[in-house]
Amino acid sequence: MRQSSEFVKILKKFGIKESYAEKFGFVESKKNIRITSKEYLKEAHLLGAISGIRIFRKGALLNPSSNFVFVFNGKIRKRRIKLSFKELKEFFENGKLWKKTKLRGYVFILYQGKIIALGFSRENEIECFMPKDFRKKALEILKEEHLQK
């Protein structure tokens, strides 16, 4: 897939260099944009069987999925919000956190130097965009790591 201008714009918004994204293959359907390896993309196209990991849902705008965090984690340089353990615990337990921030829209949750979640910020509230079961499991792991320190 040739990257659309909207896709390139959102990468820049998150501080991801377009040259990094060029290493991957992208598959666009009516509802999603998926990421896969370029090698797989070539072979799958010949077979007519395209799949990949969904990184965007299409709506009025491109909406990043939680998978976006895992694929581009180390490359995201903008729209990051740093949380303490106490804030992260509340964020995962309640699915939202009251925190004053100037950012509006999609944000990446940073904890101990790593991006670990995707959220949506509006009017001093950050909503978690991770499934409840995933948040619960992540919180258990973080609590365990926190106790070990």
C-alpha positions in Angstrom: 0.0 0.0 0.0 1.2 3.4 -0.8 1.0 5.5 2.3 -1.8 8.0 2.1 -1.2 11.6 3.0 -3.4 11.1 6.1 -1.3 8.2 7.2 1.9 10.1 6.7 0.4 13.1 8.6 -0.5 10.9 11.6 3.0 9.4 11.7 4.5 12.9 11.8 2.0 13.9 14.5 3.3 11.1 16.7 6.9 11.9 15.8 7.6 8.8 13.8 9.8 9.2 10.7 8.3 8.1 7.5 11.5 6.3 6.6 10.9 3.9 9.5 7.4 3.1 8.3 8.8 2.4 4.8 10.3 -0.8 6.2 6.9 -2.4 6.5 4.1 -3.4 4.2 0.7 -1.9 4.7 -2.7 -3.4 3.7 -5.7 -1.1 3.5 -9.3 -2.2 3.5 -12.5 -0.3 3.9 -12.3 -0.4 7.7 -8.7 -0.9 8.7 -5.0 -0.4 7.9 -2.9 -3.4 8.8 0.9 -3.8 9.0 2.9 -6.8 7.8 6.3 -7.5 6.4 7.1 -6.4 2.9 8.2 -9.9 2.0 4.9 -11.4 3.1 2.9 -8.7 1.3 4.5 -9.7 -2.0 3.8 -13.4 -1.6 0.3 -12.9 -0.2 -0.7 -10.7 -3.0 0.1 -13.5 -5.5 -2.0 -15.8 -3.5 -4.8 -13.3 -2.9 -4.6 -13.8 0.9 -3.7 -10.5 2.6 -3.6 -10.2 6.4 -1.6 -8.4 9.0 -1.9 -6.7 12.4 -4.5 -3.9 12.6 -2.8 -0.7 13.5 -5.6 1.8 12.5 -9.3 1.7 12.3 -10.9 3.9 9.7 -13.6 6.4 10.7 -13.9 10.1 10.0 -10.2 10.0 10.9 -7.6 7.3 11.2 -7.8 5.9 14.8 -4.8 4.1 16.1 -5.3 0.7 17.7 -3.5 -0.6 20.7 -1.3 -2.6 18.3 0.1 0.7 17.0 1.8 1.1 20.4 3.6 -2.3 20.1 4.6 -1.8 16.5 6.0 1.7 16.8 6.8 1.9 20.5 10.5 2.9 20.3 9.8 5.4 17.5 7.0 7.5 19.0 8.5 10.8 20.0 5.5 13.1 20.4 2.1 13.1 22.2 3.5 11.2 25.2 2.2 11.6 28.8 4.4 10.4 31.6 2.6 8.7 34.6 3.7 7.7 38.0 3.0 4.2 39.3 0.0 5.6 41.4 -1.4 7.3 38.3 -0.9 4.3 36.1 -2.6 2.1 38.6 -5.6 4.4 38.6 -5.6 4.6 34.8 -5.6 0.8 34.4 -8.1 0.1 37.2 -10.7 2.7 36.2 -10.0 2.9 32.4 -9.4 6.7 32.8 -7.4 9.2 34.8 -8.0 12.8 35.7 -4.8 14.6 34.8 -4.2 18.1 33.6 -2.5 18.1 30.1 -2.4 20.5 27.2 -2.7 17.5 24.7 -6.0 16.7 23.1 -6.7 13.6 21.1 -4.7 10.4 21.0 -1.8 10.2 23.5 0.7 7.5 24.5 1.2 6.6 28.1 4.8 6.6 29.2 5.9 4.7 32.3 9.5 4.3 33.4 10.7 5.4 29.9 8.5 3.0 27.9 5.3 3.6 26.1 2.9 1.0 27.5 -0.6 2.2 26.5 -2.7 4.2 24.2 -5.2 6.8 25.5 -7.4 9.7 24.4 -7.0 13.0 26.2 -9.8 15.5 26.6 -10.5 18.2 29.2 -8.1 17.0 31.9 -9.3 13.4 31.5 -7.3 10.6 29.8 -9.3 7.6 28.7 -7.6 4.2 28.3 -7.9 2.6 24.8 -7.0 -0.9 26.0 -9.4 -3.8 26.6 -10.3 -4.3 30.3 -8.8 -7.8 30.4 -5.5 -6.5 29.0 -5.4 -3.6 31.4 -6.1 -6.0 34.3 -3.2 -8.3 33.3 -0.8 -5.4 32.6 -1.6 -4.0 36.1 -0.9 -7.4 37.8 2.5 -7.5 36.1 3.3 -3.9 36.9 2.3 -4.4 40.6 4.6 -7.4 40.8 7.5 -5.5 39.2 6.8 -2.5 41.5 7.0 -4.7 44.7 10.3 -6.2 43.6 12.0 -2.8 43.6 
